[in-house]
Amino acid sequence: PVLPPPLPPAPMTFKPPPLKSGLEMSPPEGELVTLHRFDYKSKAWSRYQIRVRIDKYPFQEGTMRSVFFMKDLSKPPGPAQDYAAKISKDSAEKYEHYFQDCEMQAMAGHIAECFTAMQIPKKCAYLEASVVECHDRVSSDGRRVLFGIEPYMHGLFIKYTNNYGWINPGAPRNTPQAFSHFSHYISGGTMVVVDVQGITDEQGVDVYTDPQIHTRGDQPSFGKADLRDPGIQKFFETHRCNSICQALRLPPAGSTSTPHHLPPPNNQLLW
């Protein structure tokens, strides 16, 4: 039978609250925001003011969030100014969720550094995520508007895994799977980093973003998408150790062994 043509995608019409002037897009000179940045090593937040330009319409939209193109005018002209700004479609989204996402991405980035230090075939890293607090936008209930931001990814974006055991059959890569396995080992079994996705940059480095961390039931939670022990179990149900896992001799889930060639696990990565 002849299948009907697919329906066109729905237009992306979600817009953030406008500026107090009524404008929906930042003016040419930008709008003033406070940038909140998290440092994993010191576990501390810093903040300072910058000017940014945020588009009127999103370039990507999901069930929960819309993503807008943003220019950071504090940086020199060029690709360094390019950012993705993500906002929840739920105007009542708690502020702490934006900050928690940044802390989660910073932790994943720290683990990626430890993983890369093991001289694996392909380096990997996470983008730095931050929060911008708009001075001139307020929501319908009078709250300041927040965006989660990160550098815009120039390249072919691939989702390798999700947060419930799915592995992309069209991209059977070893590095993303081994990284998740390593995250479970290095954390002393207290968590696993999943939802691995991103690009390979011009230097051949895997650059990931937007992770999800599942934590053990006796640890602090990373929000509603943290599936806790069932999420950890689901990862290992579909994970098959590959050549990188074998070369590192990563122990299986539940093992208490610490191979002498690996750094000792640290069950205090969470705070």
C-alpha positions as CSV (number, residue, x, y, z in Angstrom):
1,P,0.0,0.0,0.0
2,V,1.1,3.6,-0.6
3,L,1.7,5.3,2.6
4,P,0.5,8.9,3.0
5,P,3.1,11.6,3.1
6,P,4.3,12.5,6.6
7,L,2.7,15.5,8.3
8,P,4.8,18.6,8.4
9,P,6.4,19.4,11.8
10,A,4.3,21.7,14.0
11,P,5.6,25.2,13.9
12,M,7.7,26.3,16.9
13,T,5.7,29.1,18.4
14,F,6.7,29.1,22.0
15,K,8.1,32.5,23.0
16,P,9.7,33.5,26.4
17,P,8.1,36.5,28.3
18,P,8.8,39.8,26.5
19,L,11.0,42.6,27.6
20,K,9.3,45.3,29.7
21,S,9.3,47.5,26.6
22,G,7.0,44.9,24.9
23,L,9.7,43.7,22.5
24,E,10.0,39.9,22.2
25,M,13.6,39.9,20.8
26,S,16.6,41.5,22.4
27,P,17.5,44.9,20.9
28,P,20.6,45.3,18.8
29,E,22.7,46.4,21.9
30,G,21.5,43.4,23.8
31,E,19.8,43.1,27.1
32,L,21.4,43.0,30.6
33,V,21.5,39.7,32.4
34,T,23.3,38.2,35.3
35,L,25.4,35.1,34.4
36,H,25.6,32.4,37.1
37,R,28.6,30.0,36.6
38,F,29.3,26.9,38.6
39,D,32.9,25.6,39.4
40,Y,32.9,21.9,40.2
41,K,36.3,21.9,42.0
42,S,35.3,24.6,44.5
43,K,31.6,23.6,44.4
44,A,30.9,27.3,44.3
45,W,28.8,29.7,42.1
46,S,30.0,33.0,40.8
47,R,28.0,35.7,39.0
48,Y,28.5,38.8,36.9
49,Q,26.7,40.9,34.5
50,I,26.8,40.6,30.7
51,R,24.7,41.7,27.7
52,V,23.1,39.1,25.4
53,R,20.8,39.0,22.4
54,I,18.1,36.3,22.5
55,D,16.1,35.4,19.4
56,K,12.3,35.8,19.2
57,Y,11.5,32.2,18.2
58,P,13.2,28.9,19.2
59,F,15.3,26.8,16.7
60,Q,14.5,23.6,18.6
61,E,11.5,22.6,20.8
62,G,10.8,19.6,22.9
63,T,8.0,18.6,25.3
64,M,9.6,20.3,28.2
65,R,11.8,23.0,26.9
66,S,12.4,25.4,24.0
67,V,15.9,26.3,22.8
68,F,16.8,29.8,21.4
69,F,19.8,31.1,19.6
70,M,21.7,33.6,21.9
71,K,24.7,35.9,21.3
72,D,27.0,36.7,24.3
73,L,28.0,40.3,23.4
74,S,30.8,40.2,26.1
75,K,32.8,37.9,23.9
76,P,34.7,39.0,20.7
77,P,32.6,38.8,17.4
78,G,32.5,35.3,15.8
79,P,31.5,31.8,16.8
80,A,32.6,32.4,20.4
81,Q,29.5,34.5,20.9
82,D,27.1,31.7,19.8
83,Y,25.1,30.1,22.6
84,A,22.0,28.0,23.0
85,A,19.6,29.3,25.6
86,K,17.1,26.8,27.0
87,I,13.9,27.7,28.9
88,S,11.2,25.6,30.5
89,K,7.8,25.7,28.9
90,D,6.4,25.5,32.5
91,S,6.4,29.1,33.8
92,A,6.2,27.7,37.3
93,E,9.5,25.7,36.9
94,K,11.5,25.9,40.1
95,Y,14.6,28.1,39.8
96,E,16.7,25.4,41.5
97,H,16.1,23.1,38.5
98,Y,18.1,25.4,36.2
99,F,21.0,25.5,38.7
100,Q,20.8,21.7,39.4
101,D,21.2,21.0,35.6
102,C,24.4,23.0,35.6
103,E,25.8,21.2,38.6
104,M,24.9,17.9,37.0
105,Q,26.7,18.8,33.7
106,A,29.7,20.1,35.6
107,M,29.9,16.8,37.5
108,A,29.7,14.8,34.2
109,G,32.4,17.1,32.9
110,H,34.7,16.2,35.8
111,I,34.1,12.5,35.3
112,A,34.8,12.9,31.5
113,E,38.2,14.5,32.5
114,C,39.0,11.5,34.7
115,F,37.9,9.1,31.9
116,T,40.1,10.9,29.2
117,A,43.1,10.8,31.6
118,M,43.0,7.0,31.2
119,Q,44.4,7.4,27.7
120,I,41.4,6.1,26.0
121,P,41.4,6.2,22.1
122,K,39.0,9.1,21.8
123,K,38.9,12.1,24.2
124,C,35.6,13.3,25.6
125,A,34.4,16.4,27.4
126,Y,31.2,18.2,28.4
127,L,30.2,21.8,27.5
128,E,30.2,24.3,30.3
129,A,26.6,25.1,31.2
130,S,25.5,28.3,33.0
131,V,22.4,30.2,34.0
132,V,21.4,33.7,32.8
133,E,18.9,35.7,34.9
134,C,17.2,38.3,32.8
135,H,16.8,41.8,34.3
136,D,14.2,43.1,31.9
137,R,11.9,40.1,31.5
138,V,9.4,38.9,34.0
139,S,7.0,36.0,33.8
140,S,3.2,36.4,34.1
141,D,3.4,35.8,37.9
142,G,6.1,38.5,38.3
143,R,9.2,36.3,38.6
144,R,12.5,37.0,36.8
145,V,13.1,34.8,33.7
146,L,15.9,32.3,33.7
147,F,17.6,30.5,30.8
148,G,20.0,27.6,31.0
149,I,22.8,28.4,28.5
150,E,25.8,26.6,26.9
151,P,28.0,27.2,23.8
152,Y,26.2,26.4,20.6
153,M,27.4,23.1,19.1
154,H,28.6,23.4,15.5
155,G,28.6,19.9,14.0
156,L,26.5,16.7,13.5
157,F,24.6,16.1,16.8
158,I,24.1,12.5,17.7
159,K,22.2,11.0,20.6
160,Y,24.0,7.8,21.7
161,T,21.9,6.7,24.7
162,N,18.9,7.8,26.6
163,N,18.1,7.6,30.4
164,Y,16.4,4.2,30.3
165,G,18.8,1.8,28.7
166,W,18.2,2.7,25.0
167,I,21.3,2.5,22.7
168,N,21.2,4.2,19.3
169,P,21.4,1.3,16.8
170,G,22.5,3.7,14.1
171,A,25.5,4.9,16.1
172,P,27.1,1.9,17.9
173,R,30.0,3.7,19.5
174,N,32.3,2.3,22.2
175,T,33.3,5.6,23.9
176,P,29.8,6.7,25.1
177,Q,29.0,3.3,26.6
178,A,32.4,2.9,28.2
179,F,32.2,6.4,29.6
180,S,28.9,5.6,31.4
181,H,30.3,2.4,32.8
182,F,33.4,4.3,34.0
183,S,31.2,6.9,35.7
184,H,29.6,4.1,37.8
185,Y,33.0,2.8,38.7
186,I,34.7,6.1,39.6
187,S,31.7,7.2,41.8
188,G,32.0,4.0,43.9
189,G,28.7,2.8,42.4
190,T,26.8,5.8,43.7
191,M,25.6,7.0,40.2
192,V,25.9,6.5,36.5
193,V,26.0,9.2,33.8
194,V,23.5,8.4,30.9
195,D,21.7,10.2,28.1
196,V,25.1,10.7,26.3
197,Q,24.8,12.9,23.3
198,G,26.7,15.5,21.4
199,I,29.1,16.1,18.5
200,T,32.7,15.3,17.5
201,D,34.6,18.5,17.1
202,E,37.3,19.5,14.6
203,Q,40.0,18.1,16.9
204,G,38.2,14.7,17.0
205,V,37.1,15.2,20.6
206,D,33.6,13.9,21.6
207,V,31.9,16.9,23.1
208,Y,28.8,16.0,25.1
209,T,25.9,18.0,26.6
210,D,22.7,17.7,28.6
211,P,23.5,14.5,30.6
212,Q,21.2,12.7,33.1
213,I,22.7,11.2,36.2
214,H,20.9,8.4,38.0
215,T,21.9,8.2,41.7
216,R,21.8,5.4,44.2
217,G,18.8,5.6,46.6
218,D,21.0,6.8,49.5
219,Q,22.4,9.7,47.6
220,P,21.1,13.2,46.8
221,S,18.8,13.2,43.8
222,F,19.3,15.0,40.5
223,G,15.6,15.9,39.9
224,K,12.6,14.2,38.4
225,A,14.5,12.5,35.6
226,D,16.9,10.9,38.1
227,L,15.4,7.3,38.1
228,R,17.7,6.3,41.0
229,D,18.5,2.6,41.5
230,P,16.1,1.4,38.7
231,G,17.8,3.8,36.3
232,I,21.3,2.4,37.2
233,Q,20.0,-1.1,36.8
234,K,18.4,-0.3,33.4
235,F,21.7,1.0,32.1
236,F,23.5,-2.3,33.0
237,E,20.7,-4.4,31.6
238,T,21.5,-3.2,28.0
239,H,25.2,-2.4,28.5
240,R,27.6,-4.8,26.9
241,C,31.3,-4.2,27.8
242,N,33.3,-3.2,24.7
243,S,37.0,-3.0,23.9
244,I,37.4,0.1,26.0
245,C,35.7,-1.4,29.1
246,Q,37.9,-4.5,28.6
247,A,41.1,-2.5,28.2
248,L,40.4,-0.5,31.4
249,R,39.2,-3.8,33.1
250,L,36.2,-2.0,34.4
251,P,34.5,-4.2,37.1
252,P,30.9,-5.2,36.5
253,A,28.0,-3.6,38.4
254,G,27.9,-4.8,42.0
255,S,31.6,-5.6,42.1
256,T,33.7,-4.3,45.0
257,S,37.0,-4.9,43.4
258,T,39.4,-2.0,42.6
259,P,41.8,-2.8,39.8
260,H,45.3,-1.5,40.7
261,H,45.7,0.3,37.4
262,L,42.5,2.4,37.8
263,P,42.2,5.5,40.1
264,P,40.4,4.5,43.3
265,P,36.6,5.2,43.3
266,N,35.3,8.3,45.1
267,N,31.9,8.0,46.6
268,Q,32.0,11.6,47.6
269,L,31.6,13.0,44.1
270,L,28.1,14.1,45.0
271,W,27.5,16.8,47.6
